[in-house]
């Protein structure tokens, strides 16, 4: 009789997201993005005539960020990508408006420009995290029960 060798079969490790952690990350993203937009509004006294336009843009951005995060919460897969594109576009828009304001209003130099750059980096980090988080990707899947 031939002996049969049993070769152990191992399941491939696959990182699976967690629904509760996904919702927790979305809540933290909402709080941080709202905080980032509030911190951006602190520079409005330094940019003179751009101030009201900038505050309006921040209000609209906060509204749409909240709406798109709610869509991700309700398993709309497309909302994750739209929100990431929106965040990248918002940072790009900042890079167009704020340097022009810096040239016209030199009061923003020094600590103000450091705050602006820090907020840009935080927005980019939030967009990258939104795209790469396994838990948020798992939560946004419409077939996930």
Rosetta blueprint (number, residue, H / E / L):
1 X L
2 X L
3 X L
4 X L
5 X L
6 X L
7 X L
8 X L
9 X L
10 X L
11 X L
12 X L
13 X L
14 X L
15 X L
16 X L
17 X L
18 X L
19 X H
20 X H
21 X H
22 X H
23 X H
24 X H
25 X H
26 X H
27 X H
28 X H
29 X H
30 X H
31 X H
32 X H
33 X H
34 X H
35 X H
36 X H
37 X H
38 X H
39 X H
40 X H
41 X H
42 X L
43 X L
44 X H
45 X H
46 X H
47 X H
48 X H
49 X H
50 X H
51 X H
52 X H
53 X H
54 X H
55 X H
56 X H
57 X H
58 X H
59 X H
60 X H
61 X H
62 X H
63 X H
64 X H
65 X H
66 X H
67 X H
68 X H
69 X H
70 X H
71 X H
72 X H
73 X H
74 X L
75 X L
76 X L
77 X H
78 X H
79 X H
80 X H
81 X H
82 X H
83 X H
84 X H
85 X H
86 X H
87 X H
88 X H
89 X H
90 X H
91 X H
92 X H
93 X H
94 X H
95 X H
96 X H
97 X H
98 X H
99 X H
100 X H
101 X H
102 X H
103 X H
104 X H
105 X L
106 X H
107 X H
108 X H
109 X L
110 X L
111 X H
112 X H
113 X H
114 X H
115 X H
116 X H
117 X H
118 X H
119 X H
120 X H
121 X H
122 X H
123 X H
124 X H
125 X H
126 X H
127 X H
128 X H
129 X H
130 X H
131 X H
132 X H
133 X L
134 X H
135 X H
136 X H
137 X H
138 X H
139 X H
140 X H
141 X L
142 X L
143 X L
144 X L
145 X L
